[in-house]
Amino acid sequence: MSRPKPVPAGNEEASATLNLGEFQNVDTLTLSEASLVLNALVAKRRNDRKNVNETDYLDHFARFTQKENVEAVERLLSAHKDLAKFERAQLGSLCCENADEAKTLIPSLADKIKDEDLQELLEEISKLQNR
């Protein structure tokens, strides 16, 4: 009796069809959400000096730093159940200016949401973004 052969890593892709392997239905965080989580963790572990590089990266790229705005974006995105969790996290992290840009960067959105609806969502997200 032999062990089952593990699925080779690296076959994941986020193109017109999402193929996220073992991460297909995993809850995903936007960079802003991850920043909040890690900053809370770092605050508890200040003396350890662990996770500092990760929080620096996330703080640099997080589009939303106020907890209320992060939560508001999550509520906006969560209302779109037709989108995969990965797609919602990408929309919340990338903060695209228009529907065309979003569908170029996240090709799997192409047949899931109308441009007008996507544009409206992006505008609502943009209102919450740190300037």
Salt bridges, closest charged atoms under 4 A:
ASP27 OD1 - LYS85 NZ 2.56
GLU71 OE2 - LYS67 NZ 3.83
GLU87 OE2 - LYS112 NZ 3.08
ASP115 OD1 - LYS103 NZ 2.65
GLU124 OE2 - LYS127 NZ 3.05
